[in-house]
Amino acid sequence: MIQFKYAAKDNGGQTVQGVIQAATKAEAVAELRKRALVVLRLDESTGRGASSLATLSIGKVKPRAKAQEVVVFTRQLATMIGAGLSLLESLEVLGDQAETPGMRATCEVLVTEVRGGADLSSAMQRCPKVFDHLYVSMVKAGEVSGQMDVILNRLAGYQEETAELRREIKSAMTYPVISMILVVGITMFLMVGVVPTFKGVFESMELELPMITQTVLATSDWMRANMLLIPAATAGLAAGIAFLKKTRQGRLAWDHMMLRVPVFGGLLRKVCLARFSRTFATLIRSGVPILSTLDIVADTAGNAVVSDAVVDARESVRVGQQLSDPLAQRKVFPPMVTRMIAIGERTGALETLLEKIADFYDSQVKAMVKSLTSLIEPLLISFMGVIVGGVVLSIFAPIMSLIEKLSTGG
């Protein structure tokens, strides 16, 4: 029999330490799990269980990782813990197989902190670029409940669903953005490079130019005279908006305006409602306290209007009122959402109804994205046709007028 030193979490969330004897490390972990303990650290008392990751040299690489790397890390950590491996050993394995320096650095920080007796949630707070407030809070709930593998699987599912929604929106917006850039580029080329070559021709022929031709020539002259002003004004506008969004009132005004933009405002509202419901449901189901949940939901809402509504709701809940009442007073939350939340509060099935709301709005967003994609394509083609056709018409209209006069002998 081998003697192992261990540190683990009991059902009350307290960290306990002790010594256990078993033939193998796996048997020791299994015995501790039978005692309803979540293993944080398990080493042979002789010290032979030292981490191979401790000798890993990562230089000055900072703990950071891409969203997909965090999802994979979460899934694998949940699988290992569910299979009976200790937390420390699982983190060591994940560090050894990490493919990027940032992820290896993250695992090294976690291993060092956990080996020193820290909770996993506390260790993750040392890597804010990798694990956000929501992630840390759910891990903390898993430590308290003793269901770390269950919570991690739930967290990975949440991350995957959020990433899928983000990919849907990004893929839908890629085509119109590229198309608009092409339209602007073609327009600039025509107005600056093509139209001016015809101006001298028209002046030498002393033609009476139609209004559309005069307008296009005047616009071309202005664009050529202000070639530096246009990009400078665009950059200044972008910088001004960015500065405005850094202030609380500016961000609130901007987000109010974005929710009112035709078509895209409705899409943004549905995305915010889906994120609100999914995050809320995941945290509640994982055992995070309601007030902490509302804090996290407000931070991750992605829109200042929604965040303000959640903050007001938190204050109402703190003094013992219903969550649905203050939300119903905000126009950003449709009656269906607030009524389902009210039913969930009365029946004790709040997380279930929130998940249904999230699923509903996820499907709404996907359907709306598809319809927008099919609608935007002909609109952009029509817009490009109007621009290019207008420029061509303005050039050929006086020429056709001249040909007509010559053919009639005028």
N, C-alpha and C positions, 0 to 999 in steps of 0.2 A: 504494500500500500504506500502511496505517496501522499505527503502532507502538502496541502495547498492553502495559501493565504487568499482571502477573498474580501471584496467590498461589494455590497449589493443594496438595492432599495427594497424595503418591505412594503406591505399594503398601505401603510400610512404615509408613505413617501419619505420615510427616514432612511438615512444611509447607515447601514450596519456593517461591521467588519468582524472577521473571525477566521478560524482555521477549520478545514474539513479534510478528511482522509478518503482517498479513493484510488482505484487502480489506474485510472487515466483521467485526463482533464475533462473529457467528454462526460464521464460518469459523475465527476464532481459538479459539473454544470447541471446535469440532469437532476442530481439530488437537491441542489439549491433551488431549481425551478419547482420541484415537488413541494418545497417549503414556501412557495409563493413569493420567491425573491427574484428580482431582476438583477442579473449579474452585471456589475460595472467593471470589476477587475478580478482576475484569477491568475495567480502566479504560484509556482512551486516555492516552497519556503526556503529552498536552497538558492533561489535566485536564478535558476536555469531558464525560467520563462521570460527572460528579458526580451524586450522588443527588438526585432531586427530592424525596425524602422528608426530606432534611436540613432543608428549610425548613418542614416540617410543624409547626404549633404545636398541641400537645395540652394545654397548660396543666399542671395538676397531676394529670392522669389517670394512674392506676397501671396497669401491665401486668396485665390479667386477662381471662379469656375463659370462655365456657361450653364444656361438653364437646363439643357439636356443632360449635361454631366451630373448635375445635382439630382435630376430624376433617376438616373441610373444608379448613382450612389445610394439614394434612398431605398430603391427597390432591393438592391443587393444587401444593404445593411439589414433590412427587414427580413430577408430570406435567411441570412446567417444567424440572426438572433432567434428566429423561429425554429431553426434547425438545432439550436442548443449551444451554439458558440457563445463565448463570453463577449461582452461589448468591446473590451480592449483588443481581444484577438481578432474580432471582426474588423475593427478599424485598422489594425496592422495589415491584414490581408488586402483591404481596399487601398491602403497606401502603397503596398507593393505592386498592385496591378494598375494603379492610376496611370493614365496615358499622357497627361499634361503636367508640367511643373507646378501650375497653380493648384491643381487638385492634390498633387502629392504634398505640397506645402500645407494645404488645408488638413489633410489626414495627419500630418506630423504634429500640427498644433493640437488636434483633437486627442491624439495618442498621449502627447506630453501632459495635457491637462487632466485627462482621465486617469492616467497612471499616478498623477499627483493627488488623486482623491476627489477631483472636481466632478460634478454632475455633467452629463453629456450636454444638457441645455446650456449650462454655464460655459462649457468649453466652446460651444457653437457661437456664443456671443463674442468670442475673440475673433470671429471671421465674419464680420457684418457684410462683406462684399459677396459672400456665398450664401449665408443663412439669414433670411430676413426675420422681422418680428413675428410674423405668422408661423414660420417654420419653428423658431425657438419655442414659442408658446405651445405648439402642439407636441413637441418633444417633451417639454416639461409636464404636460398633461399625461403623456405616456409613462413618464417616470413615476408620477404619483399613482396612476391607476395600475401599474404593473403590466400594462399591455403595450409594451414598446413596439413589438413587431406589428401588431394590429394598427396602431396609430401611424407608423411609418408607411405601411401599405396604403392606408387611407390618404396620407399626405402625398404619396407618389401619384395616386389616382387623381387627386385634385390638381397637381402640377401638370399632369398629362392632359387633362381636360382643358385647363387654362391655356396651355401651349397650343392645343389643337384649334381653339377658338381664335387665338392670336394669328396662327398661320392662315386660317380661312380669310381673315380680314386683310392680312398683308398680301396674300396672293390675289385677292380681289382688287386691291388698290394699285397693284404694280402696273397693270395694263393701262388704266387711265392716266396715271402719272407719267409713264413713258410716252404715251400718245400726246399728252399736253406739251411735254418738252419738245417733241417733234413738230407739233403745230407751231409753237413759238419760234423754233429754229427756222422752219420753212418761211414763216411770215417775216422774220428778221432778214433772211437772205433775199427774199423778193423785194422788200421795201428798201433795203440798203444797197443791194448788189445789182438788182435787175431794173427796177423802176427808174432810177436816175439816168440810166443810159438812154431812155426814151424822151427824157425832158428836153434835151438839146434838139432832138429830131422834131418834136412838136413846136418848139420855139422857132426853128428855121423854116418850118412850113407855114408859120403864122396862122395856125388853125384856131378856130373858136372851140375851146375845150368844154365838154359837158361837165356838169357838176361833180359826178363821181370821179372823173379824171383829175379835176382840180383838187378834190379832197385827198385823193391818194398821193398826188405829187406834193401837196403841202405837208401831209403826214410823213412822207419820205424825207423831205427836207428837214423837218423837225427832228426826226430820229437820227439823221446823219449829223446834225449839229449838236445833238445831246447824247452821243454814244457813250460818254463816260458818266453822264448824269443818270442814265437808266439803271445800270448795275449798282451805282452808288446809292440811288434812292431805294432800290430793292433790298440791298444789304442793310441800309439804315432802318427800313421798315421791319425787317426780320429781327434786327437787334433791339428795336423798340418793343416789339411784341414779346421777345424773350425777357427783357428787363421787366416789362409789365407783369408777366406771369410769375415773376419771382416775389412780387408783393402779394399779400393776402387779398386785398380788395381787387387788384388787377387780375389775379388768377380767378377769383369768383366771377368778375365781370366777363372774362374771356370764356369761362366754362358755361355761363348763362347764355352767351351768344352762340357758342357751338351747339348747344342743345336746341336752339331755335333755327339753325340753318336748315333750309328745305331739304328733305330726303335724308341727308347725312346726319342731321340732328336726331332724327328718329332712330337711325341705326346706332348712333353713339349712346342714346338713352337705353336701348335694349342691351347693348354690351355692358353698360354700367349696372343695370338691374341683374343681369346674369352673373356678373362678378360678385356683386353684393350678396346675392342669394347663395351662390356656391360657397363663397368664403364663410359666410355666416353658418350655413348648414354643417360644413366640415368642422369648424371649430366647436360648435355646440355638441355635435356627435362625438367629438374626441374628448369631451369633458372639460373644455376650457371655460372658466367662469364667465357669466353673461356680460359683466362690465368690462372685463378684459377683452372679450370677443368683440364688443362694440368699439372699443379703442382700436383694435386691429383692423376691423372692417372699415372704420373711418380713414385709417392710414392708407389702406389699399384700394379704396373705392375708385381712384383714377379720375375723379371729377369733384371739384370743390363744392358744387351744389349738393351732391349726394353726401359728401363728407360732413357738411354743415348739418344736414338733416339727421344723420346718424349721431353726431355729437349732441344735438338737442334731444334725441331719443334716449341717449345714454343718461342724461341728467334726469329725465322723467323716470326711467327705470330705477335710478339710484334712490329716488325718493318714494319708490313703491308704486308707481303708476304703470299702466300697460305700455308695451313697446309700440303697438299698432296705432295708438292715438296720435302721438306727435308726427309719425310718418304719414298718417292720413292727411295732415294739414299741409304737406308739401306736394306740389303739383308733379314733381319728378316721379313720385310713386303712384302708379295707377291704382284704382279702387280694388282691382282683382288681387294685387299684391298685398295691400294692407288688410283686406278682409281675410285672406288666407293666413296671414300672420296672426290675426286676431283669433281665428279658429284654432290655429296651432297652439297659441297660448292657453286657450280654454281647455283643449283636449290633452295637452302635454305632448303633442306630436309636432312641435315646432320645426325640428330639424328635417322631418320627413316632408312636410309641406314646403319648406324652403328648397329642398332638393327638387321637388316637382316644379316649383317656380323657375329654378335655375335651368332644368331640362327644357321647360317650355320656351324660355327666352333664348337658350342656345339654339334650339331649332328655328326660332323666329329670325335670329341673326343669320344663320346659314341660308335660310330661304331668301331673306332680304338681300344678302350678298350676291346670291346667284341671279336674282332678278335685276339687281343694279348692274351686274356685269353684262347681262344681255341687253340692258337698256343703254348703258354708257357707250358701247361700241358704235351703234348707228348714230347716236348724238354727236360723238366726236368726229365721225366721218362726215356728217352733215356740216358741222362747224368748220372743218378743214375745207370742205367743198365751197362753203360760202366765202371764206377768206381768200382762198386761191382763185376761185371763180371771180370774185369781186376785183382782185388785182388785175387778172387777165382781161376782164371786161373793160376796166378803166383804161387799159393800154390800147386795146383793139377798137374801142368805140370811136375815137377820133379818126383812126385809120380807115375804118369802114365808112365813116361819114365822108372822108375825102374821096375814097374810091367811088362812092355813090355819086358825088358831085361831078367827078371826072367822067363817069359813064353817061351822065345826063347832059354833059357839055357845059355844066355850070362852072 
